[in-house]
Amino acid sequence: FGSRPLWPKPCPAANAREGRYPSPPQPIAAMAQSWAAVIAIVGTFVVSASAAEWPACQEQNTVVRNAGQALFTNLQGYGATIGCFLDDCMSSDKFVASEIESCAKVCFSLPECEFWVWGTEEGEQKCWFRTGDAGREKGEGWVSAHKSCHPPGTKVMVMGNEECWAEGFGYVNCCDAKFGPNGNAQCWDGVYN
């Protein structure tokens, strides 16, 4: 079997330290880290160059019409009471809003919403919500924006006013659209409502 022992076998790392093998190439992790830094720098530049801050992110004189992308959802849970489609705020793509910020905040809170619109219909300022912008066109006095266009510090709104509910009850288990226009009968006891 010759003069060389079978065990222990030579260790490549030890041989590299002793200069018997060439040094290994730069580790892949270090290369990935370098590329990640480059991508982060480029990404920051692209985002800062394309994303405008509130209110500059709003598209003035632009409306996004229905075009099959109207978002019909429960807007009553976000405080909508008038100006809804067929006077039904439980299933509407619009509501009366006195401030443009309302449009941005509600759209930001609706997972399916991608665009919001603010304009006048029948003499009232309203918000509309869209799942896409296929119906985009020029419209004097209209304001449209992507979901990402909202006032600084905007947080996802909770359906219903939490301060109005007793412990164990809330909008979702009492007023969700699945319970119909009168809500969940188990939530109404005659004492508070």
N, C-alpha and C positions, 0 to 999 in steps of 0.2 A: 503494500500500500504506500510506499514511499516514506520520506522523512517528514512530511508535513502533517501536523495533527488535524483530525477532522473537527474537533471541538476545542475551543471556541472558534467560530468563523471570524474572519476579519470584519471589523465594523467600519462601514464607509464613512461615518461621521468622524471617527477617530483618525481614519486615513486622511480625510480632508484637512483636519487640524495639523496633521504631521506633514502635509504638503504632498502626499502621494497621489491625490486626486485634485482636479481643479475645483475651485470654490463653486458652490451651487449658484444658479442665477438668483436675481432679486426675488424674494418670496412673493407669491401671487397676492397675498393679503396686502402687502405694502403697495403693490401696483394698483389693486382695487381701491385702496385708500386714496391714492393720488388721483385716480380717475374720479372718485366720488367728490373730491375737493373741486376739481375742474367743473364737474357737472353742477355742483352747488353754486359756484360763482356764475356760470352761464345762466342757470335757472333763475337766480336772483335778478340778473340783468333783464332777462326776458319778461319776468313777472312785473318788475317795476316799470318796464317800458310799456307794457300793454294794459295793466290794471290801474284804472284811475280811481281816485278816492271819491267818497261821497262829498258833494253831489255831482262832481264832474263826470262820474260814470253813467249818468242819466243821458239818454238819447232824446234830445229836444226835437219837437215836431215830427215824431215817429210814432206810429201806432202798430200794434201787432193784432191783426184781426183774427177771428176764430180759426179759419182755414182747417177745421177739424182738430184743432189742438187746444180747444177751450178746456180748462180744468174745472169740472163740476165736482164740488166737494162740500163738506159741511163747514160753512163760513160762520154760522151762528156761534159756534164754539169759540171763535176769535172775536166775538162782540158784534158781528154783523146783524143788523135788525131790519134795515130798509134798503131798498134799491136792488134787491136780489132778483135773479131770473125767476119770472112768474111769481114773485113775492115769496119765494121759498128759499130762505137762507140756509136750509139744511142740505140743499143740493143746488149750488149756484157757482157761476164763474165770476161773479161781480157783486159789489156792494157799495153803498154810499160811504164816502170817506172825505172828511174835511181837510185832511193833511196827507201829502204824498208819502210821508214816512210810514203811514199805515199800510200802504201797498207793499213797500219793501219788507216790512216786518212780518206781514202775514205770508208773503211768498217765501221768505227765508224759513218760516216755520212749517211750510207744507212740503213734505218730501218730494212730491211729484211736480211741484212748480219749478219751472225753468226761467220764465219771464213774467214780469208784471207790467201793467199799463195803467196810467192815470190820465183821465180826461173827463169831458163833460158829456152827459147823456140826459136829455130832457131837462136841462137846466140844473142838473146836480153833478157835483164832482164825484167820480166813482173810481174804484180799482177793478181791474180785470186780471185774471190769472191764466197763464198759458203753459202747456207742456213743451212747446217749441215755438220757433219764430217764423214759420212758413208763411204767415199772413202779414209779414212786415211791409209797411208802405209809409209814404210821407203823409203827415196829417197835422195841419196847423193847430197848435195849442196842445197837442198830445205829448205825453212823456212816456217813454218805455225804457226798460232796463233788464239786464240779466239778474238772476237770483243773487249773484255775488255783489250786486250794487245795493248797499244798505248803509244806514248811518253807523258810525263807529260804535262799538260796544253792543250792537244788536245781538240779542240772545233768542233762541227758539222759544216761542210763546207756548204756554201750556193751555190746552183747551179749557175754557171756563175759568172763572175767578176762584182760585183755591181758598181765598179768605171767606167765601160765602158758604162753604160746605162744612158739615159736622164730621167728626172723626169717622172714618170708614166709608164715607160717601164722597163722590166726586163727579165731575162732568162725564167721564168715560162710562162709569157704571150706572149713571142715572139718566143721562141725556143723549147718549150716542144715537145716531140715526137709526140703528137697528131696532130701537124701542119704539119708533114711530113718533108722531107729533106730540103726544102727551108724555113721553118719557117712560122710564121704568116705574111701574106702580109701587114697587117695594120701597122707592125712595121718598114717597110723599105720605107723610103721616098725619097731616092736619095740625101739628103743633107748630112747625116752623114754616109751613107752606100751605 
